[in-house]
Amino acid sequence: MKKIISMILTGLMLASITAGAIAATWQSQYPWAEESVQYCLQNGIISGDEFGELDLGENLTRAQMARIFTDTFNLKKASKVDFTDVKETDWYYPYELAIFNSMPKRGSEFNGGEYVSRAEFAATLVKASGGKAADSYTITNYSFSDAQEADDAYKNWLETAVVNLYMLGDGGYIRPNDLLTRAEACTFLYRVINPESGKTPITGDVQVSVEQAQTWAKAKGAADRFIEAAPIYWNYGEIFGIRPEVMYAQAGKETAYGKYGGAVLPEMNNWAGIKIKSPEGDRTEDHETFATPEEGIRAHFNHMSAYVGLAPVGEPHDRYYVVKTIAWAGTVKFIEQLGGRWCPDINYGYEILDMIENMKGY
């Protein structure tokens, strides 16, 4: 991927200002963007002004966005653009020619000096990077109370941005119409260029012992059946190659640490809220029942294997085959991706992550 020249913030940039020297002034203010900003500094996506300031809290203009995407994704220039407010002498003239076909919404004017919203940047980012608009707009189900405020032209592109974790919500809000900051621009872009950055794999090496897990469960006031299930989870984790602490934390979330209390009953041995093949709602009878606790745990791992792209162990339950027909089956590699797929709440995976981090402390 072609390296990107810097965003234009002022007319002057100091090449002698190193990323390390600049970093000290912003890391404490933007810890959540540290990795992405460092990447952008090192690759020339942003640089400091004549005073060495990155101005990460400043907003991004449409012209700056056009230059970033043109150079990052090697966009081809349109043969003709009918924006009435752009002249060939404008510094961004070649960039607006290039970004034209990647703009989900266009008017008669380009308005290069206008600031862009989070929704416009995210939607254009998906299109410019070769992504596809989703078939539907369902992030209203992800606990984003302001999701419908997004412009209709951006909605299905936003769906792709949210599902792929390019754009995240905060406190139940997606803030589609807020103006984008330079720090956010770095972060959104970095998540596309480095899709595995900052994400937590579902498969791989175990990071928590079964003893830690049981001590954690006891501290949470878990039911005996949940505490006793831990060794079975660790056994199947080794068989599947799926991290057992991920599955155990998820079971804790889904079953209230084995105490249940919802539509799924303890005697159903359903540790993950797995539905039947054709549920009619969220009633007890809409959920699978398994013969033993161990069978339920194997089904839990089989269900996750459909998400991550691993082979099942033994004969899977009916719902496994339903998941396998979904377009994203086999592509869910990270805990953060479980939100919006396993559960409509986009924060679902992050809640499981918090539980795992807590588990590590025991």
VEXDREN-2710 file (C-alpha; in Angstrom, 1 decimal):
% VEXDREN-2710
k/r/px/py/pz
1/MET/0.0/0.0/0.0
2/LYS/1.4/3.3/-1.0
3/LYS/2.6/5.5/1.8
4/ILE/0.7/8.7/2.4
5/ILE/1.9/12.2/2.3
6/SER/0.9/14.4/5.1
7/MET/-2.5/16.0/5.6
8/ILE/-2.5/19.8/5.0
9/LEU/-3.1/21.6/8.2
10/THR/-1.1/24.7/7.6
11/GLY/1.1/25.5/4.7
12/LEU/4.3/24.7/6.7
13/MET/5.5/21.4/8.0
14/LEU/8.8/20.7/9.7
15/ALA/10.5/17.6/8.3
16/SER/13.0/17.8/11.1
17/ILE/10.4/17.1/13.8
18/THR/10.6/13.5/14.6
19/ALA/7.7/11.3/15.6
20/GLY/9.2/10.7/18.9
21/ALA/9.6/14.4/19.7
22/ILE/6.1/15.2/18.8
23/ALA/4.6/12.1/20.6
24/ALA/5.4/13.4/24.0
25/THR/2.9/16.3/23.6
26/TRP/-0.1/14.2/22.7
27/GLN/0.1/10.7/24.2
28/SER/-1.4/11.7/27.6
29/GLN/-4.3/13.4/25.8
30/TYR/-5.1/10.7/23.3
31/PRO/-4.1/7.3/24.8
32/TRP/-6.8/5.5/22.9
33/ALA/-5.3/6.7/19.6
34/GLU/-1.6/6.1/20.5
35/GLU/-1.0/3.1/18.2
36/SER/-2.8/4.6/15.2
37/VAL/-1.2/8.1/15.5
38/GLN/2.2/6.6/15.8
39/TYR/1.6/4.6/12.7
40/CYS/0.4/7.8/10.9
41/LEU/3.4/9.7/12.0
42/GLN/5.9/7.0/10.9
43/ASN/4.2/6.7/7.5
44/GLY/3.8/10.4/6.8
45/ILE/0.0/10.5/7.1
46/ILE/0.2/13.4/9.5
47/SER/3.0/15.6/10.7
48/GLY/3.4/18.6/13.0
49/ASP/2.9/22.2/12.0
50/GLU/5.7/24.8/12.3
51/PHE/5.4/24.6/16.1
52/GLY/5.5/20.8/16.2
53/GLU/1.9/20.6/17.1
54/LEU/-0.2/17.7/15.8
55/ASP/-3.5/19.3/16.6
56/LEU/-5.2/15.9/17.0
57/GLY/-8.4/17.5/18.3
58/GLU/-8.8/19.7/15.2
59/ASN/-11.3/18.8/12.6
60/LEU/-10.6/17.4/9.1
61/THR/-11.7/19.1/5.9
62/ARG/-13.1/17.4/2.9
63/ALA/-10.1/18.4/0.8
64/GLN/-7.7/16.9/3.4
65/MET/-9.8/13.7/3.4
66/ALA/-9.6/13.5/-0.4
67/ARG/-5.8/13.8/-0.3
68/ILE/-5.5/11.1/2.3
69/PHE/-7.7/8.6/0.5
70/THR/-6.2/9.3/-2.9
71/ASP/-2.7/8.7/-1.8
72/THR/-3.5/5.8/0.6
73/PHE/-5.7/3.8/-1.8
74/ASN/-4.2/5.0/-5.1
75/LEU/-7.5/6.2/-6.3
76/LYS/-7.9/6.8/-10.0
77/LYS/-9.0/10.2/-11.3
78/ALA/-12.5/10.6/-12.7
79/SER/-12.5/11.8/-16.3
80/LYS/-14.9/14.5/-15.5
81/VAL/-16.2/16.2/-12.4
82/ASP/-18.9/18.7/-12.3
83/PHE/-18.3/20.5/-9.0
84/THR/-19.0/24.1/-9.6
85/ASP/-16.7/25.4/-6.9
86/VAL/-13.4/23.8/-7.8
87/LYS/-10.8/25.4/-10.0
88/GLU/-7.8/23.8/-11.6
89/THR/-5.6/26.1/-9.6
90/ASP/-6.9/24.7/-6.2
91/TRP/-4.3/22.6/-4.5
92/TYR/-6.8/19.9/-4.0
93/TYR/-8.1/19.8/-7.6
94/PRO/-6.4/16.4/-8.5
95/TYR/-7.6/14.9/-5.2
96/GLU/-11.3/15.8/-5.7
97/LEU/-11.0/14.3/-9.2
98/ALA/-9.8/11.1/-7.6
99/ILE/-12.2/10.9/-4.7
100/PHE/-15.2/11.7/-6.8
101/ASN/-16.3/8.1/-7.4
102/SER/-15.7/7.1/-3.7
103/MET/-18.1/9.7/-2.3
104/PRO/-21.4/8.1/-1.2
105/LYS/-23.1/11.4/-1.4
106/ARG/-22.3/14.2/-3.8
107/GLY/-23.8/17.6/-4.6
108/SER/-23.1/20.3/-7.1
109/GLU/-20.3/21.7/-5.0
110/PHE/-17.3/20.0/-3.4
111/ASN/-16.9/22.4/-0.5
112/GLY/-13.3/21.4/0.1
113/GLY/-12.8/23.6/3.1
114/GLU/-15.9/22.2/4.9
115/TYR/-15.3/19.9/7.8
116/VAL/-16.4/16.3/7.4
117/SER/-18.5/14.3/9.9
118/ARG/-17.7/10.9/11.4
119/ALA/-20.3/9.3/9.2
120/GLU/-19.1/10.9/6.0
121/PHE/-15.5/9.9/6.7
122/ALA/-16.3/6.4/7.7
123/ALA/-18.6/5.8/4.7
124/THR/-16.1/7.3/2.3
125/LEU/-13.3/5.3/3.9
126/VAL/-15.2/2.0/3.3
127/LYS/-15.9/2.9/-0.4
128/ALA/-12.4/4.2/-1.1
129/SER/-10.7/1.2/0.4
130/GLY/-12.7/-1.2/-1.8
131/GLY/-15.3/-2.2/0.7
132/LYS/-19.0/-2.8/0.0
133/ALA/-22.0/-1.2/1.5
134/ALA/-24.1/-3.6/3.7
135/ASP/-27.4/-4.8/2.4
136/SER/-29.2/-3.3/5.4
137/TYR/-28.7/-0.9/8.2
138/THR/-29.0/-2.7/11.5
139/ILE/-26.7/-0.8/13.8
140/THR/-29.8/0.7/15.3
141/ASN/-30.0/-2.7/17.0
142/TYR/-26.5/-2.3/18.5
143/SER/-27.6/0.0/21.3
144/PHE/-26.7/3.1/19.4
145/SER/-29.6/5.4/20.3
146/ASP/-28.5/8.0/17.7
147/ALA/-27.9/5.7/14.8
148/GLN/-30.9/6.9/12.8
149/GLU/-29.5/10.4/12.8
150/ALA/-27.0/9.4/10.1
151/ASP/-27.7/10.6/6.6
152/ASP/-29.4/8.0/4.5
153/ALA/-26.7/8.1/1.9
154/TYR/-24.2/6.9/4.5
155/LYS/-26.2/4.3/6.4
156/ASN/-25.3/1.1/4.7
157/TRP/-21.7/2.1/4.4
158/LEU/-21.7/2.9/8.1
159/GLU/-23.0/-0.6/8.7
160/THR/-19.9/-2.0/7.1
161/ALA/-17.7/0.4/9.1
162/VAL/-19.2/-0.6/12.4
163/VAL/-19.4/-4.3/11.8
164/ASN/-15.7/-4.3/10.7
165/LEU/-14.8/-2.3/13.8
166/TYR/-13.4/0.7/11.8
167/MET/-15.8/2.9/13.7
168/LEU/-16.8/2.3/17.3
169/GLY/-19.6/3.6/19.4
170/ASP/-19.2/5.1/22.9
171/GLY/-21.6/4.9/25.7
172/GLY/-24.4/3.8/23.5
173/TYR/-23.8/6.5/20.9
174/ILE/-22.2/6.3/17.4
175/ARG/-22.2/10.1/16.9
176/PRO/-22.6/10.1/13.1
177/ASN/-23.0/13.8/12.7
178/ASP/-20.1/14.9/15.0
179/LEU/-17.2/16.5/13.2
180/LEU/-14.3/14.1/12.7
181/THR/-11.0/14.9/14.5
182/ARG/-7.5/14.2/13.2
183/ALA/-7.0/11.7/15.9
184/GLU/-10.2/9.8/14.8
185/ALA/-9.1/10.0/11.2
186/CYS/-5.9/8.3/12.1
187/THR/-7.7/5.6/14.1
188/PHE/-10.4/4.8/11.5
189/LEU/-7.7/4.6/8.7
190/TYR/-5.4/2.5/10.7
191/ARG/-8.1/0.0/11.4
192/VAL/-8.6/-0.5/7.7
193/ILE/-4.9/-0.7/6.8
194/ASN/-4.1/-3.0/9.8
195/PRO/-7.3/-4.9/10.4
196/GLU/-5.8/-7.0/13.2
197/SER/-4.4/-4.1/15.2
198/GLY/-5.7/-3.7/18.7
199/LYS/-8.0/-6.7/18.4
200/THR/-8.1/-9.8/20.6
201/PRO/-8.1/-13.2/18.9
202/ILE/-10.6/-15.9/19.9
203/THR/-8.2/-18.7/19.0
204/GLY/-4.6/-19.2/20.1
205/ASP/-2.7/-19.7/23.3
206/VAL/-4.5/-19.9/26.7
207/GLN/-3.8/-16.9/28.9
208/VAL/-5.7/-17.9/32.0
209/SER/-5.3/-21.1/34.0
210/VAL/-8.3/-23.2/35.0
211/GLU/-7.5/-22.5/38.6
212/GLN/-7.6/-18.8/38.0
213/ALA/-10.9/-19.2/36.2
214/GLN/-12.5/-21.1/39.1
215/THR/-11.2/-18.6/41.7
216/TRP/-12.7/-15.8/39.6
217/ALA/-16.0/-17.6/39.3
218/LYS/-16.2/-18.2/43.1
219/ALA/-15.4/-14.5/43.6
220/LYS/-18.4/-13.7/41.4
221/GLY/-20.7/-15.8/43.5
222/ALA/-21.1/-18.3/40.7
223/ALA/-23.3/-21.4/40.9
224/ASP/-21.5/-24.7/41.6
225/ARG/-22.4/-26.0/38.2
226/PHE/-20.5/-23.1/36.6
227/ILE/-17.4/-23.6/38.7
228/GLU/-17.4/-27.3/38.0
229/ALA/-17.7/-26.6/34.3
230/ALA/-14.3/-24.9/34.1
231/PRO/-12.1/-28.0/33.6
232/ILE/-14.4/-29.1/30.8
233/TYR/-14.1/-25.8/29.1
234/TRP/-10.3/-26.0/29.3
235/ASN/-10.3/-29.5/27.9
236/TYR/-12.4/-28.5/24.9
237/GLY/-10.3/-25.4/24.4
238/GLU/-7.3/-27.6/23.8
239/ILE/-9.3/-29.8/21.4
240/PHE/-10.7/-26.9/19.3
241/GLY/-7.8/-24.4/19.5
242/ILE/-10.3/-21.8/20.9
243/ARG/-9.2/-20.0/24.0
244/PRO/-11.2/-21.5/26.9
245/GLU/-11.2/-18.3/28.9
246/VAL/-13.0/-16.6/26.1
247/MET/-15.7/-19.2/26.1
248/TYR/-15.9/-19.5/29.9
249/ALA/-16.3/-15.7/30.3
250/GLN/-19.0/-15.8/27.6
251/ALA/-20.8/-18.6/29.4
252/GLY/-20.6/-16.5/32.6
253/LYS/-22.2/-13.6/30.8
254/GLU/-24.9/-15.7/29.1
255/THR/-25.9/-17.7/32.2
256/ALA/-25.3/-15.2/35.0
257/TYR/-22.4/-17.4/36.2
258/GLY/-24.5/-20.5/36.0
259/LYS/-27.4/-19.1/37.9
260/TYR/-29.4/-18.4/34.8
261/GLY/-32.7/-16.6/35.6
262/GLY/-33.9/-15.9/32.1
263/ALA/-35.7/-17.9/29.4
264/VAL/-32.9/-20.6/29.4
265/LEU/-33.2/-22.9/32.4
266/PRO/-30.2/-24.6/34.1
267/GLU/-31.4/-28.1/33.2
268/MET/-31.2/-27.3/29.5
269/ASN/-27.4/-27.3/29.8
270/ASN/-27.2/-24.4/27.3
271/TRP/-24.2/-22.3/28.3
272/ALA/-24.4/-19.8/25.5
273/GLY/-28.0/-19.0/24.8
274/ILE/-28.0/-21.0/21.6
275/LYS/-31.3/-20.9/19.7
276/ILE/-33.1/-23.8/18.0
277/LYS/-33.0/-23.9/14.2
278/SER/-36.1/-21.8/13.7
279/PRO/-37.0/-19.8/16.8
280/GLU/-40.1/-17.8/16.9
281/GLY/-38.9/-15.4/19.7
282/ASP/-36.9/-15.5/22.9
283/ARG/-39.0/-18.0/24.8
284/THR/-37.6/-21.0/26.7
285/GLU/-38.7/-23.3/23.8
286/ASP/-36.8/-21.2/21.3
287/HIS/-33.5/-22.4/22.9
288/GLU/-31.6/-25.6/22.5
289/THR/-31.5/-28.3/25.2
290/PHE/-28.5/-30.5/25.6
291/ALA/-28.4/-33.9/27.5
292/THR/-25.5/-33.1/29.8
293/PRO/-23.4/-30.1/30.9
294/GLU/-20.5/-31.4/28.8
295/GLU/-22.7/-31.8/25.7
296/GLY/-23.8/-28.2/26.2
297/ILE/-20.1/-27.1/26.4
298/ARG/-19.2/-29.0/23.3
299/ALA/-22.1/-27.4/21.5
300/HIS/-20.9/-24.0/22.7
301/PHE/-17.5/-24.6/21.1
302/ASN/-19.1/-26.0/18.0
303/HIS/-21.2/-22.9/17.7
304/MET/-18.2/-20.7/18.0
305/SER/-16.3/-22.8/15.5
306/ALA/-18.9/-21.8/12.9
307/TYR/-18.1/-18.1/13.6
308/VAL/-14.3/-18.5/13.5
309/GLY/-14.0/-21.0/10.7
310/LEU/-12.9/-24.2/12.5
311/ALA/-14.2/-27.7/12.1
312/PRO/-16.8/-28.9/14.6
313/VAL/-16.2/-31.8/16.9
314/GLY/-18.8/-34.6/16.7
315/GLU/-22.3/-33.9/15.3
316/PRO/-23.2/-30.2/15.7
317/HIS/-26.6/-29.0/16.8
318/ASP/-29.1/-27.6/14.2
319/ARG/-28.3/-23.9/14.8
320/TYR/-24.7/-24.5/13.8
321/TYR/-25.8/-25.1/10.2
322/VAL/-27.8/-22.0/10.2
323/VAL/-24.8/-19.9/11.2
324/LYS/-22.7/-21.6/8.5
325/THR/-25.1/-20.1/5.9
326/ILE/-24.5/-16.5/7.0
327/ALA/-22.2/-14.4/4.8
328/TRP/-19.7/-13.7/7.6
329/ALA/-19.5/-17.3/8.9
330/GLY/-15.9/-18.2/9.4
331/THR/-14.7/-14.6/9.4
332/VAL/-15.2/-13.7/13.1
333/LYS/-11.6/-13.9/14.4
334/PHE/-11.7/-11.4/17.2
335/ILE/-13.6/-11.1/20.5
336/GLU/-14.5/-7.5/19.5
337/GLN/-16.4/-8.8/16.5
338/LEU/-18.9/-10.8/18.5
339/GLY/-21.0/-7.7/19.0
340/GLY/-23.4/-7.4/16.2
341/ARG/-23.1/-11.0/15.3
342/TRP/-23.4/-13.3/18.3
343/CYS/-25.4/-10.6/20.0
344/PRO/-27.0/-7.4/18.6
345/ASP/-25.3/-5.2/21.1
346/ILE/-22.0/-4.0/19.6
347/ASN/-20.5/-3.7/23.1
348/TYR/-21.0/-7.4/23.7
349/GLY/-17.4/-8.5/22.8
350/TYR/-15.9/-5.7/24.9
351/GLU/-17.9/-6.8/28.0
352/ILE/-16.4/-10.3/27.5
353/LEU/-13.0/-8.8/27.2
354/ASP/-13.5/-7.0/30.5
355/MET/-14.5/-10.2/32.2
356/ILE/-11.3/-12.0/30.8
357/GLU/-9.1/-9.2/32.1
358/ASN/-10.7/-9.5/35.5
359/MET/-10.2/-13.2/35.4
360/LYS/-6.5/-12.8/34.8
361/GLY/-6.2/-11.1/38.2
362/TYR/-7.0/-14.2/40.2
END
